[in-house]
Amino acid sequence: MSHIAMYSGVYEEIRGYAELLDKVLVELKGGTGLPHDEDRRKLGQFLTALNAPQKGDLTMRLIHILLRDNGEIDQSELAKIGERLETEDVDNSVIEPLERLAQSLEQEQATAMARMRMRG
């Protein structure tokens, strides 16, 4: 697999997670998100999975490493937030770390895009 194809695939997956996160954040802030919403459930599962050791999926491993190296975001905190997304118990203590995660994913998207440009 070429480097460009690999970075492109990783970029697309990170973008997908970032879009999901942004959509749920907008709904949470607007008070329109419900615990049984499909996007909210998917995000909760994603956040919970980030706390588990990553072995297979390259994108999940990359995000896992990104979070581990980012002192501002605690993976176990994100796992708890993932569980809280499936309840009515959502407040600023949930939204604020999700916003930090969104910023980190945005930075990682920019990094992946820069790598594609350098290799292309």
Phi and psi restraints in degrees (range 20) as a CNS / XPLOR table:
assign (resid 1 and name C) (resid 2 and name N)
       (resid 2 and name CA) (resid 2 and name C) 1.0 -72.8 20.0 2
assign (resid 2 and name N) (resid 2 and name CA)
       (resid 2 and name C) (resid 3 and name N) 1.0 157.0 20.0 2
assign (resid 2 and name C) (resid 3 and name N)
       (resid 3 and name CA) (resid 3 and name C) 1.0 -61.7 20.0 2
assign (resid 3 and name N) (resid 3 and name CA)
       (resid 3 and name C) (resid 4 and name N) 1.0 -38.9 20.0 2
assign (resid 3 and name C) (resid 4 and name N)
       (resid 4 and name CA) (resid 4 and name C) 1.0 -63.0 20.0 2
assign (resid 4 and name N) (resid 4 and name CA)
       (resid 4 and name C) (resid 5 and name N) 1.0 -44.2 20.0 2
assign (resid 4 and name C) (resid 5 and name N)
       (resid 5 and name CA) (resid 5 and name C) 1.0 -63.6 20.0 2
assign (resid 5 and name N) (resid 5 and name CA)
       (resid 5 and name C) (resid 6 and name N) 1.0 -40.6 20.0 2
assign (resid 5 and name C) (resid 6 and name N)
       (resid 6 and name CA) (resid 6 and name C) 1.0 -63.9 20.0 2
assign (resid 6 and name N) (resid 6 and name CA)
       (resid 6 and name C) (resid 7 and name N) 1.0 -49.6 20.0 2
assign (resid 6 and name C) (resid 7 and name N)
       (resid 7 and name CA) (resid 7 and name C) 1.0 -63.9 20.0 2
assign (resid 7 and name N) (resid 7 and name CA)
       (resid 7 and name C) (resid 8 and name N) 1.0 -36.5 20.0 2
assign (resid 7 and name C) (resid 8 and name N)
       (resid 8 and name CA) (resid 8 and name C) 1.0 -63.3 20.0 2
assign (resid 8 and name N) (resid 8 and name CA)
       (resid 8 and name C) (resid 9 and name N) 1.0 -44.9 20.0 2
assign (resid 8 and name C) (resid 9 and name N)
       (resid 9 and name CA) (resid 9 and name C) 1.0 -63.0 20.0 2
assign (resid 9 and name N) (resid 9 and name CA)
       (resid 9 and name C) (resid 10 and name N) 1.0 -43.7 20.0 2
assign (resid 9 and name C) (resid 10 and name N)
       (resid 10 and name CA) (resid 10 and name C) 1.0 -64.1 20.0 2
assign (resid 10 and name N) (resid 10 and name CA)
       (resid 10 and name C) (resid 11 and name N) 1.0 -43.7 20.0 2
assign (resid 10 and name C) (resid 11 and name N)
       (resid 11 and name CA) (resid 11 and name C) 1.0 -58.0 20.0 2
assign (resid 11 and name N) (resid 11 and name CA)
       (resid 11 and name C) (resid 12 and name N) 1.0 -46.1 20.0 2
assign (resid 11 and name C) (resid 12 and name N)
       (resid 12 and name CA) (resid 12 and name C) 1.0 -62.4 20.0 2
assign (resid 12 and name N) (resid 12 and name CA)
       (resid 12 and name C) (resid 13 and name N) 1.0 -41.6 20.0 2
assign (resid 12 and name C) (resid 13 and name N)
       (resid 13 and name CA) (resid 13 and name C) 1.0 -67.8 20.0 2
assign (resid 13 and name N) (resid 13 and name CA)
       (resid 13 and name C) (resid 14 and name N) 1.0 -43.5 20.0 2
assign (resid 13 and name C) (resid 14 and name N)
       (resid 14 and name CA) (resid 14 and name C) 1.0 -62.2 20.0 2
assign (resid 14 and name N) (resid 14 and name CA)
       (resid 14 and name C) (resid 15 and name N) 1.0 -41.1 20.0 2
assign (resid 14 and name C) (resid 15 and name N)
       (resid 15 and name CA) (resid 15 and name C) 1.0 -60.8 20.0 2
assign (resid 15 and name N) (resid 15 and name CA)
       (resid 15 and name C) (resid 16 and name N) 1.0 -41.2 20.0 2
assign (resid 15 and name C) (resid 16 and name N)
       (resid 16 and name CA) (resid 16 and name C) 1.0 -61.3 20.0 2
assign (resid 16 and name N) (resid 16 and name CA)
       (resid 16 and name C) (resid 17 and name N) 1.0 -45.0 20.0 2
assign (resid 16 and name C) (resid 17 and name N)
       (resid 17 and name CA) (resid 17 and name C) 1.0 -65.3 20.0 2
assign (resid 17 and name N) (resid 17 and name CA)
       (resid 17 and name C) (resid 18 and name N) 1.0 -39.6 20.0 2
assign (resid 17 and name C) (resid 18 and name N)
       (resid 18 and name CA) (resid 18 and name C) 1.0 -64.8 20.0 2
assign (resid 18 and name N) (resid 18 and name CA)
       (resid 18 and name C) (resid 19 and name N) 1.0 -41.1 20.0 2
assign (resid 18 and name C) (resid 19 and name N)
       (resid 19 and name CA) (resid 19 and name C) 1.0 -65.1 20.0 2
assign (resid 19 and name N) (resid 19 and name CA)
       (resid 19 and name C) (resid 20 and name N) 1.0 -41.5 20.0 2
assign (resid 19 and name C) (resid 20 and name N)
       (resid 20 and name CA) (resid 20 and name C) 1.0 -60.8 20.0 2
assign (resid 20 and name N) (resid 20 and name CA)
       (resid 20 and name C) (resid 21 and name N) 1.0 -46.1 20.0 2
assign (resid 20 and name C) (resid 21 and name N)
       (resid 21 and name CA) (resid 21 and name C) 1.0 -61.6 20.0 2
assign (resid 21 and name N) (resid 21 and name CA)
       (resid 21 and name C) (resid 22 and name N) 1.0 -45.6 20.0 2
assign (resid 21 and name C) (resid 22 and name N)
       (resid 22 and name CA) (resid 22 and name C) 1.0 -60.9 20.0 2
assign (resid 22 and name N) (resid 22 and name CA)
       (resid 22 and name C) (resid 23 and name N) 1.0 -43.0 20.0 2
assign (resid 22 and name C) (resid 23 and name N)
       (resid 23 and name CA) (resid 23 and name C) 1.0 -62.4 20.0 2
assign (resid 23 and name N) (resid 23 and name CA)
       (resid 23 and name C) (resid 24 and name N) 1.0 -45.5 20.0 2
assign (resid 23 and name C) (resid 24 and name N)
       (resid 24 and name CA) (resid 24 and name C) 1.0 -66.1 20.0 2
assign (resid 24 and name N) (resid 24 and name CA)
       (resid 24 and name C) (resid 25 and name N) 1.0 -40.1 20.0 2
assign (resid 24 and name C) (resid 25 and name N)
       (resid 25 and name CA) (resid 25 and name C) 1.0 -60.5 20.0 2
assign (resid 25 and name N) (resid 25 and name CA)
       (resid 25 and name C) (resid 26 and name N) 1.0 -44.0 20.0 2
assign (resid 25 and name C) (resid 26 and name N)
       (resid 26 and name CA) (resid 26 and name C) 1.0 -59.8 20.0 2
assign (resid 26 and name N) (resid 26 and name CA)
       (resid 26 and name C) (resid 27 and name N) 1.0 -44.4 20.0 2
assign (resid 26 and name C) (resid 27 and name N)
       (resid 27 and name CA) (resid 27 and name C) 1.0 -65.2 20.0 2
assign (resid 27 and name N) (resid 27 and name CA)
       (resid 27 and name C) (resid 28 and name N) 1.0 -41.6 20.0 2
assign (resid 27 and name C) (resid 28 and name N)
       (resid 28 and name CA) (resid 28 and name C) 1.0 -64.1 20.0 2
assign (resid 28 and name N) (resid 28 and name CA)
       (resid 28 and name C) (resid 29 and name N) 1.0 -45.4 20.0 2
assign (resid 28 and name C) (resid 29 and name N)
       (resid 29 and name CA) (resid 29 and name C) 1.0 -66.3 20.0 2
assign (resid 29 and name N) (resid 29 and name CA)
       (resid 29 and name C) (resid 30 and name N) 1.0 -33.7 20.0 2
assign (resid 29 and name C) (resid 30 and name N)
       (resid 30 and name CA) (resid 30 and name C) 1.0 -84.2 20.0 2
assign (resid 30 and name N) (resid 30 and name CA)
       (resid 30 and name C) (resid 31 and name N) 1.0 -5.3 20.0 2
assign (resid 30 and name C) (resid 31 and name N)
       (resid 31 and name CA) (resid 31 and name C) 1.0 73.9 20.0 2
assign (resid 31 and name N) (resid 31 and name CA)
       (resid 31 and name C) (resid 32 and name N) 1.0 17.3 20.0 2
assign (resid 31 and name C) (resid 32 and name N)
       (resid 32 and name CA) (resid 32 and name C) 1.0 -102.3 20.0 2
assign (resid 32 and name N) (resid 32 and name CA)
       (resid 32 and name C) (resid 33 and name N) 1.0 -11.4 20.0 2
assign (resid 32 and name C) (resid 33 and name N)
       (resid 33 and name CA) (resid 33 and name C) 1.0 -76.3 20.0 2
assign (resid 33 and name N) (resid 33 and name CA)
       (resid 33 and name C) (resid 34 and name N) 1.0 137.0 20.0 2
assign (resid 33 and name C) (resid 34 and name N)
       (resid 34 and name CA) (resid 34 and name C) 1.0 -117.5 20.0 2
assign (resid 34 and name N) (resid 34 and name CA)
       (resid 34 and name C) (resid 35 and name N) 1.0 149.1 20.0 2
assign (resid 34 and name C) (resid 35 and name N)
       (resid 35 and name CA) (resid 35 and name C) 1.0 -56.7 20.0 2
assign (resid 35 and name N) (resid 35 and name CA)
       (resid 35 and name C) (resid 36 and name N) 1.0 -29.2 20.0 2
assign (resid 35 and name C) (resid 36 and name N)
       (resid 36 and name CA) (resid 36 and name C) 1.0 -90.5 20.0 2
assign (resid 36 and name N) (resid 36 and name CA)
       (resid 36 and name C) (resid 37 and name N) 1.0 1.6 20.0 2
assign (resid 36 and name C) (resid 37 and name N)
       (resid 37 and name CA) (resid 37 and name C) 1.0 -60.4 20.0 2
assign (resid 37 and name N) (resid 37 and name CA)
       (resid 37 and name C) (resid 38 and name N) 1.0 138.0 20.0 2
assign (resid 37 and name C) (resid 38 and name N)
       (resid 38 and name CA) (resid 38 and name C) 1.0 -59.0 20.0 2
assign (resid 38 and name N) (resid 38 and name CA)
       (resid 38 and name C) (resid 39 and name N) 1.0 -44.6 20.0 2
assign (resid 38 and name C) (resid 39 and name N)
       (resid 39 and name CA) (resid 39 and name C) 1.0 -64.7 20.0 2
assign (resid 39 and name N) (resid 39 and name CA)
       (resid 39 and name C) (resid 40 and name N) 1.0 -40.5 20.0 2
assign (resid 39 and name C) (resid 40 and name N)
       (resid 40 and name CA) (resid 40 and name C) 1.0 -65.6 20.0 2
assign (resid 40 and name N) (resid 40 and name CA)
       (resid 40 and name C) (resid 41 and name N) 1.0 -39.2 20.0 2
assign (resid 40 and name C) (resid 41 and name N)
       (resid 41 and name CA) (resid 41 and name C) 1.0 -65.2 20.0 2
assign (resid 41 and name N) (resid 41 and name CA)
       (resid 41 and name C) (resid 42 and name N) 1.0 -44.4 20.0 2
assign (resid 41 and name C) (resid 42 and name N)
       (resid 42 and name CA) (resid 42 and name C) 1.0 -60.8 20.0 2
assign (resid 42 and name N) (resid 42 and name CA)
       (resid 42 and name C) (resid 43 and name N) 1.0 -43.7 20.0 2
assign (resid 42 and name C) (resid 43 and name N)
       (resid 43 and name CA) (resid 43 and name C) 1.0 -63.9 20.0 2
assign (resid 43 and name N) (resid 43 and name CA)
       (resid 43 and name C) (resid 44 and name N) 1.0 -41.7 20.0 2
assign (resid 43 and name C) (resid 44 and name N)
       (resid 44 and name CA) (resid 44 and name C) 1.0 -59.4 20.0 2
assign (resid 44 and name N) (resid 44 and name CA)
       (resid 44 and name C) (resid 45 and name N) 1.0 -42.9 20.0 2
assign (resid 44 and name C) (resid 45 and name N)
       (resid 45 and name CA) (resid 45 and name C) 1.0 -65.3 20.0 2
assign (resid 45 and name N) (resid 45 and name CA)
       (resid 45 and name C) (resid 46 and name N) 1.0 -41.3 20.0 2
assign (resid 45 and name C) (resid 46 and name N)
       (resid 46 and name CA) (resid 46 and name C) 1.0 -60.5 20.0 2
assign (resid 46 and name N) (resid 46 and name CA)
       (resid 46 and name C) (resid 47 and name N) 1.0 -47.1 20.0 2
assign (resid 46 and name C) (resid 47 and name N)
       (resid 47 and name CA) (resid 47 and name C) 1.0 -65.0 20.0 2
assign (resid 47 and name N) (resid 47 and name CA)
       (resid 47 and name C) (resid 48 and name N) 1.0 -39.7 20.0 2
assign (resid 47 and name C) (resid 48 and name N)
       (resid 48 and name CA) (resid 48 and name C) 1.0 -65.4 20.0 2
assign (resid 48 and name N) (resid 48 and name CA)
       (resid 48 and name C) (resid 49 and name N) 1.0 -40.3 20.0 2
assign (resid 48 and name C) (resid 49 and name N)
       (resid 49 and name CA) (resid 49 and name C) 1.0 -65.6 20.0 2
assign (resid 49 and name N) (resid 49 and name CA)
       (resid 49 and name C) (resid 50 and name N) 1.0 -28.9 20.0 2
assign (resid 49 and name C) (resid 50 and name N)
       (resid 50 and name CA) (resid 50 and name C) 1.0 -64.1 20.0 2
assign (resid 50 and name N) (resid 50 and name CA)
       (resid 50 and name C) (resid 51 and name N) 1.0 -24.6 20.0 2
assign (resid 50 and name C) (resid 51 and name N)
       (resid 51 and name CA) (resid 51 and name C) 1.0 -80.2 20.0 2
assign (resid 51 and name N) (resid 51 and name CA)
       (resid 51 and name C) (resid 52 and name N) 1.0 -16.7 20.0 2
assign (resid 51 and name C) (resid 52 and name N)
       (resid 52 and name CA) (resid 52 and name C) 1.0 -83.7 20.0 2
assign (resid 52 and name N) (resid 52 and name CA)
       (resid 52 and name C) (resid 53 and name N) 1.0 151.1 20.0 2
assign (resid 52 and name C) (resid 53 and name N)
       (resid 53 and name CA) (resid 53 and name C) 1.0 -57.7 20.0 2
assign (resid 53 and name N) (resid 53 and name CA)
       (resid 53 and name C) (resid 54 and name N) 1.0 133.8 20.0 2
assign (resid 53 and name C) (resid 54 and name N)
       (resid 54 and name CA) (resid 54 and name C) 1.0 -96.9 20.0 2
assign (resid 54 and name N) (resid 54 and name CA)
       (resid 54 and name C) (resid 55 and name N) 1.0 124.7 20.0 2
assign (resid 54 and name C) (resid 55 and name N)
       (resid 55 and name CA) (resid 55 and name C) 1.0 -120.0 20.0 2
assign (resid 55 and name N) (resid 55 and name CA)
       (resid 55 and name C) (resid 56 and name N) 1.0 -38.1 20.0 2
assign (resid 55 and name C) (resid 56 and name N)
       (resid 56 and name CA) (resid 56 and name C) 1.0 -103.6 20.0 2
assign (resid 56 and name N) (resid 56 and name CA)
       (resid 56 and name C) (resid 57 and name N) 1.0 -72.1 20.0 2
assign (resid 56 and name C) (resid 57 and name N)
       (resid 57 and name CA) (resid 57 and name C) 1.0 -60.4 20.0 2
assign (resid 57 and name N) (resid 57 and name CA)
       (resid 57 and name C) (resid 58 and name N) 1.0 119.0 20.0 2
assign (resid 57 and name C) (resid 58 and name N)
       (resid 58 and name CA) (resid 58 and name C) 1.0 -59.9 20.0 2
assign (resid 58 and name N) (resid 58 and name CA)
       (resid 58 and name C) (resid 59 and name N) 1.0 -42.9 20.0 2
assign (resid 58 and name C) (resid 59 and name N)
       (resid 59 and name CA) (resid 59 and name C) 1.0 -64.7 20.0 2
assign (resid 59 and name N) (resid 59 and name CA)
       (resid 59 and name C) (resid 60 and name N) 1.0 -44.7 20.0 2
assign (resid 59 and name C) (resid 60 and name N)
       (resid 60 and name CA) (resid 60 and name C) 1.0 -63.1 20.0 2
assign (resid 60 and name N) (resid 60 and name CA)
       (resid 60 and name C) (resid 61 and name N) 1.0 -39.1 20.0 2
assign (resid 60 and name C) (resid 61 and name N)
       (resid 61 and name CA) (resid 61 and name C) 1.0 -63.8 20.0 2
assign (resid 61 and name N) (resid 61 and name CA)
       (resid 61 and name C) (resid 62 and name N) 1.0 -42.1 20.0 2
assign (resid 61 and name C) (resid 62 and name N)
       (resid 62 and name CA) (resid 62 and name C) 1.0 -63.4 20.0 2
assign (resid 62 and name N) (resid 62 and name CA)
       (resid 62 and name C) (resid 63 and name N) 1.0 -45.3 20.0 2
assign (resid 62 and name C) (resid 63 and name N)
       (resid 63 and name CA) (resid 63 and name C) 1.0 -65.4 20.0 2
assign (resid 63 and name N) (resid 63 and name CA)
       (resid 63 and name C) (resid 64 and name N) 1.0 -39.3 20.0 2
assign (resid 63 and name C) (resid 64 and name N)
       (resid 64 and name CA) (resid 64 and name C) 1.0 -58.3 20.0 2
assign (resid 64 and name N) (resid 64 and name CA)
       (resid 64 and name C) (resid 65 and name N) 1.0 -47.2 20.0 2
assign (resid 64 and name C) (resid 65 and name N)
       (resid 65 and name CA) (resid 65 and name C) 1.0 -65.2 20.0 2
assign (resid 65 and name N) (resid 65 and name CA)
       (resid 65 and name C) (resid 66 and name N) 1.0 -42.8 20.0 2
assign (resid 65 and name C) (resid 66 and name N)
       (resid 66 and name CA) (resid 66 and name C) 1.0 -55.6 20.0 2
assign (resid 66 and name N) (resid 66 and name CA)
       (resid 66 and name C) (resid 67 and name N) 1.0 -46.9 20.0 2
assign (resid 66 and name C) (resid 67 and name N)
       (resid 67 and name CA) (resid 67 and name C) 1.0 -69.0 20.0 2
assign (resid 67 and name N) (resid 67 and name CA)
       (resid 67 and name C) (resid 68 and name N) 1.0 -39.0 20.0 2
assign (resid 67 and name C) (resid 68 and name N)
       (resid 68 and name CA) (resid 68 and name C) 1.0 -61.5 20.0 2
assign (resid 68 and name N) (resid 68 and name CA)
       (resid 68 and name C) (resid 69 and name N) 1.0 -39.7 20.0 2
assign (resid 68 and name C) (resid 69 and name N)
       (resid 69 and name CA) (resid 69 and name C) 1.0 -81.0 20.0 2
assign (resid 69 and name N) (resid 69 and name CA)
       (resid 69 and name C) (resid 70 and name N) 1.0 -14.7 20.0 2
assign (resid 69 and name C) (resid 70 and name N)
       (resid 70 and name CA) (resid 70 and name C) 1.0 -93.4 20.0 2
assign (resid 70 and name N) (resid 70 and name CA)
       (resid 70 and name C) (resid 71 and name N) 1.0 107.8 20.0 2
assign (resid 70 and name C) (resid 71 and name N)
       (resid 71 and name CA) (resid 71 and name C) 1.0 -66.9 20.0 2
assign (resid 71 and name N) (resid 71 and name CA)
       (resid 71 and name C) (resid 72 and name N) 1.0 -11.3 20.0 2
assign (resid 71 and name C) (resid 72 and name N)
       (resid 72 and name CA) (resid 72 and name C) 1.0 -86.7 20.0 2
assign (resid 72 and name N) (resid 72 and name CA)
       (resid 72 and name C) (resid 73 and name N) 1.0 -17.0 20.0 2
assign (resid 72 and name C) (resid 73 and name N)
       (resid 73 and name CA) (resid 73 and name C) 1.0 -121.8 20.0 2
assign (resid 73 and name N) (resid 73 and name CA)
       (resid 73 and name C) (resid 74 and name N) 1.0 121.0 20.0 2
assign (resid 73 and name C) (resid 74 and name N)
       (resid 74 and name CA) (resid 74 and name C) 1.0 -98.2 20.0 2
assign (resid 74 and name N) (resid 74 and name CA)
       (resid 74 and name C) (resid 75 and name N) 1.0 122.9 20.0 2
assign (resid 74 and name C) (resid 75 and name N)
       (resid 75 and name CA) (resid 75 and name C) 1.0 -64.4 20.0 2
assign (resid 75 and name N) (resid 75 and name CA)
       (resid 75 and name C) (resid 76 and name N) 1.0 -35.7 20.0 2
assign (resid 75 and name C) (resid 76 and name N)
       (resid 76 and name CA) (resid 76 and name C) 1.0 -68.5 20.0 2
assign (resid 76 and name N) (resid 76 and name CA)
       (resid 76 and name C) (resid 77 and name N) 1.0 -33.2 20.0 2
assign (resid 76 and name C) (resid 77 and name N)
       (resid 77 and name CA) (resid 77 and name C) 1.0 -64.5 20.0 2
assign (resid 77 and name N) (resid 77 and name CA)
       (resid 77 and name C) (resid 78 and name N) 1.0 -40.8 20.0 2
assign (resid 77 and name C) (resid 78 and name N)
       (resid 78 and name CA) (resid 78 and name C) 1.0 -65.3 20.0 2
assign (resid 78 and name N) (resid 78 and name CA)
       (resid 78 and name C) (resid 79 and name N) 1.0 -36.0 20.0 2
assign (resid 78 and name C) (resid 79 and name N)
       (resid 79 and name CA) (resid 79 and name C) 1.0 -63.5 20.0 2
assign (resid 79 and name N) (resid 79 and name CA)
       (resid 79 and name C) (resid 80 and name N) 1.0 -40.8 20.0 2
assign (resid 79 and name C) (resid 80 and name N)
       (resid 80 and name CA) (resid 80 and name C) 1.0 -66.0 20.0 2
assign (resid 80 and name N) (resid 80 and name CA)
       (resid 80 and name C) (resid 81 and name N) 1.0 -38.3 20.0 2
assign (resid 80 and name C) (resid 81 and name N)
       (resid 81 and name CA) (resid 81 and name C) 1.0 -64.9 20.0 2
assign (resid 81 and name N) (resid 81 and name CA)
       (resid 81 and name C) (resid 82 and name N) 1.0 -39.9 20.0 2
assign (resid 81 and name C) (resid 82 and name N)
       (resid 82 and name CA) (resid 82 and name C) 1.0 -56.2 20.0 2
assign (resid 82 and name N) (resid 82 and name CA)
       (resid 82 and name C) (resid 83 and name N) 1.0 -41.5 20.0 2
assign (resid 82 and name C) (resid 83 and name N)
       (resid 83 and name CA) (resid 83 and name C) 1.0 -68.7 20.0 2
assign (resid 83 and name N) (resid 83 and name CA)
       (resid 83 and name C) (resid 84 and name N) 1.0 -39.2 20.0 2
assign (resid 83 and name C) (resid 84 and name N)
       (resid 84 and name CA) (resid 84 and name C) 1.0 -68.2 20.0 2
assign (resid 84 and name N) (resid 84 and name CA)
       (resid 84 and name C) (resid 85 and name N) 1.0 -25.7 20.0 2
assign (resid 84 and name C) (resid 85 and name N)
       (resid 85 and name CA) (resid 85 and name C) 1.0 -62.9 20.0 2
assign (resid 85 and name N) (resid 85 and name CA)
       (resid 85 and name C) (resid 86 and name N) 1.0 -22.0 20.0 2
assign (resid 85 and name C) (resid 86 and name N)
       (resid 86 and name CA) (resid 86 and name C) 1.0 -89.3 20.0 2
assign (resid 86 and name N) (resid 86 and name CA)
       (resid 86 and name C) (resid 87 and name N) 1.0 8.6 20.0 2
assign (resid 86 and name C) (resid 87 and name N)
       (resid 87 and name CA) (resid 87 and name C) 1.0 -124.4 20.0 2
assign (resid 87 and name N) (resid 87 and name CA)
       (resid 87 and name C) (resid 88 and name N) 1.0 -179.8 20.0 2
assign (resid 87 and name C) (resid 88 and name N)
       (resid 88 and name CA) (resid 88 and name C) 1.0 -83.1 20.0 2
assign (resid 88 and name N) (resid 88 and name CA)
       (resid 88 and name C) (resid 89 and name N) 1.0 -7.7 20.0 2
assign (resid 88 and name C) (resid 89 and name N)
       (resid 89 and name CA) (resid 89 and name C) 1.0 -80.4 20.0 2
assign (resid 89 and name N) (resid 89 and name CA)
       (resid 89 and name C) (resid 90 and name N) 1.0 67.8 20.0 2
assign (resid 89 and name C) (resid 90 and name N)
       (resid 90 and name CA) (resid 90 and name C) 1.0 -122.7 20.0 2
assign (resid 90 and name N) (resid 90 and name CA)
       (resid 90 and name C) (resid 91 and name N) 1.0 121.1 20.0 2
assign (resid 90 and name C) (resid 91 and name N)
       (resid 91 and name CA) (resid 91 and name C) 1.0 -141.0 20.0 2
assign (resid 91 and name N) (resid 91 and name CA)
       (resid 91 and name C) (resid 92 and name N) 1.0 -162.8 20.0 2
assign (resid 91 and name C) (resid 92 and name N)
       (resid 92 and name CA) (resid 92 and name C) 1.0 -63.2 20.0 2
assign (resid 92 and name N) (resid 92 and name CA)
       (resid 92 and name C) (resid 93 and name N) 1.0 -26.2 20.0 2
assign (resid 92 and name C) (resid 93 and name N)
       (resid 93 and name CA) (resid 93 and name C) 1.0 -69.5 20.0 2
assign (resid 93 and name N) (resid 93 and name CA)
       (resid 93 and name C) (resid 94 and name N) 1.0 -15.2 20.0 2
assign (resid 93 and name C) (resid 94 and name N)
       (resid 94 and name CA) (resid 94 and name C) 1.0 -95.1 20.0 2
assign (resid 94 and name N) (resid 94 and name CA)
       (resid 94 and name C) (resid 95 and name N) 1.0 -44.3 20.0 2
assign (resid 94 and name C) (resid 95 and name N)
       (resid 95 and name CA) (resid 95 and name C) 1.0 -66.8 20.0 2
assign (resid 95 and name N) (resid 95 and name CA)
       (resid 95 and name C) (resid 96 and name N) 1.0 -42.7 20.0 2
assign (resid 95 and name C) (resid 96 and name N)
       (resid 96 and name CA) (resid 96 and name C) 1.0 -61.0 20.0 2
assign (resid 96 and name N) (resid 96 and name CA)
       (resid 96 and name C) (resid 97 and name N) 1.0 -49.1 20.0 2
assign (resid 96 and name C) (resid 97 and name N)
       (resid 97 and name CA) (resid 97 and name C) 1.0 -64.9 20.0 2
assign (resid 97 and name N) (resid 97 and name CA)
       (resid 97 and name C) (resid 98 and name N) 1.0 -31.8 20.0 2
assign (resid 97 and name C) (resid 98 and name N)
       (resid 98 and name CA) (resid 98 and name C) 1.0 -65.5 20.0 2
assign (resid 98 and name N) (resid 98 and name CA)
       (resid 98 and name C) (resid 99 and name N) 1.0 -35.8 20.0 2
assign (resid 98 and name C) (resid 99 and name N)
       (resid 99 and name CA) (resid 99 and name C) 1.0 -66.3 20.0 2
assign (resid 99 and name N) (resid 99 and name CA)
       (resid 99 and name C) (resid 100 and name N) 1.0 -39.2 20.0 2
assign (resid 99 and name C) (resid 100 and name N)
       (resid 100 and name CA) (resid 100 and name C) 1.0 -64.1 20.0 2
assign (resid 100 and name N) (resid 100 and name CA)
       (resid 100 and name C) (resid 101 and name N) 1.0 -40.8 20.0 2
assign (resid 100 and name C) (resid 101 and name N)
       (resid 101 and name CA) (resid 101 and name C) 1.0 -63.4 20.0 2
assign (resid 101 and name N) (resid 101 and name CA)
       (resid 101 and name C) (resid 102 and name N) 1.0 -42.6 20.0 2
assign (resid 101 and name C) (resid 102 and name N)
       (resid 102 and name CA) (resid 102 and name C) 1.0 -58.7 20.0 2
assign (resid 102 and name N) (resid 102 and name CA)
       (resid 102 and name C) (resid 103 and name N) 1.0 -41.9 20.0 2
assign (resid 102 and name C) (resid 103 and name N)
       (resid 103 and name CA) (resid 103 and name C) 1.0 -64.2 20.0 2
assign (resid 103 and name N) (resid 103 and name CA)
       (resid 103 and name C) (resid 104 and name N) 1.0 -41.4 20.0 2
assign (resid 103 and name C) (resid 104 and name N)
       (resid 104 and name CA) (resid 104 and name C) 1.0 -64.4 20.0 2
assign (resid 104 and name N) (resid 104 and name CA)
       (resid 104 and name C) (resid 105 and name N) 1.0 -42.0 20.0 2
assign (resid 104 and name C) (resid 105 and name N)
       (resid 105 and name CA) (resid 105 and name C) 1.0 -65.9 20.0 2
assign (resid 105 and name N) (resid 105 and name CA)
       (resid 105 and name C) (resid 106 and name N) 1.0 -37.0 20.0 2
assign (resid 105 and name C) (resid 106 and name N)
       (resid 106 and name CA) (resid 106 and name C) 1.0 -62.6 20.0 2
assign (resid 106 and name N) (resid 106 and name CA)
       (resid 106 and name C) (resid 107 and name N) 1.0 -42.7 20.0 2
assign (resid 106 and name C) (resid 107 and name N)
       (resid 107 and name CA) (resid 107 and name C) 1.0 -64.3 20.0 2
assign (resid 107 and name N) (resid 107 and name CA)
       (resid 107 and name C) (resid 108 and name N) 1.0 -40.2 20.0 2
assign (resid 107 and name C) (resid 108 and name N)
       (resid 108 and name CA) (resid 108 and name C) 1.0 -67.5 20.0 2
assign (resid 108 and name N) (resid 108 and name CA)
       (resid 108 and name C) (resid 109 and name N) 1.0 -35.6 20.0 2
assign (resid 108 and name C) (resid 109 and name N)
       (resid 109 and name CA) (resid 109 and name C) 1.0 -60.6 20.0 2
assign (resid 109 and name N) (resid 109 and name CA)
       (resid 109 and name C) (resid 110 and name N) 1.0 -44.7 20.0 2
assign (resid 109 and name C) (resid 110 and name N)
       (resid 110 and name CA) (resid 110 and name C) 1.0 -62.7 20.0 2
assign (resid 110 and name N) (resid 110 and name CA)
       (resid 110 and name C) (resid 111 and name N) 1.0 -39.5 20.0 2
assign (resid 110 and name C) (resid 111 and name N)
       (resid 111 and name CA) (resid 111 and name C) 1.0 -64.6 20.0 2
assign (resid 111 and name N) (resid 111 and name CA)
       (resid 111 and name C) (resid 112 and name N) 1.0 -45.4 20.0 2
assign (resid 111 and name C) (resid 112 and name N)
       (resid 112 and name CA) (resid 112 and name C) 1.0 -62.6 20.0 2
assign (resid 112 and name N) (resid 112 and name CA)
       (resid 112 and name C) (resid 113 and name N) 1.0 -41.4 20.0 2
assign (resid 112 and name C) (resid 113 and name N)
       (resid 113 and name CA) (resid 113 and name C) 1.0 -63.9 20.0 2
assign (resid 113 and name N) (resid 113 and name CA)
       (resid 113 and name C) (resid 114 and name N) 1.0 -42.0 20.0 2
assign (resid 113 and name C) (resid 114 and name N)
       (resid 114 and name CA) (resid 114 and name C) 1.0 -62.5 20.0 2
assign (resid 114 and name N) (resid 114 and name CA)
       (resid 114 and name C) (resid 115 and name N) 1.0 -39.8 20.0 2
assign (resid 114 and name C) (resid 115 and name N)
       (resid 115 and name CA) (resid 115 and name C) 1.0 -65.0 20.0 2
assign (resid 115 and name N) (resid 115 and name CA)
       (resid 115 and name C) (resid 116 and name N) 1.0 -38.7 20.0 2
assign (resid 115 and name C) (resid 116 and name N)
       (resid 116 and name CA) (resid 116 and name C) 1.0 -63.8 20.0 2
assign (resid 116 and name N) (resid 116 and name CA)
       (resid 116 and name C) (resid 117 and name N) 1.0 -41.1 20.0 2
assign (resid 116 and name C) (resid 117 and name N)
       (resid 117 and name CA) (resid 117 and name C) 1.0 -65.9 20.0 2
assign (resid 117 and name N) (resid 117 and name CA)
       (resid 117 and name C) (resid 118 and name N) 1.0 -39.0 20.0 2
assign (resid 117 and name C) (resid 118 and name N)
       (resid 118 and name CA) (resid 118 and name C) 1.0 -66.9 20.0 2
assign (resid 118 and name N) (resid 118 and name CA)
       (resid 118 and name C) (resid 119 and name N) 1.0 -36.2 20.0 2
assign (resid 118 and name C) (resid 119 and name N)
       (resid 119 and name CA) (resid 119 and name C) 1.0 -82.5 20.0 2
assign (resid 119 and name N) (resid 119 and name CA)
       (resid 119 and name C) (resid 120 and name N) 1.0 -21.4 20.0 2
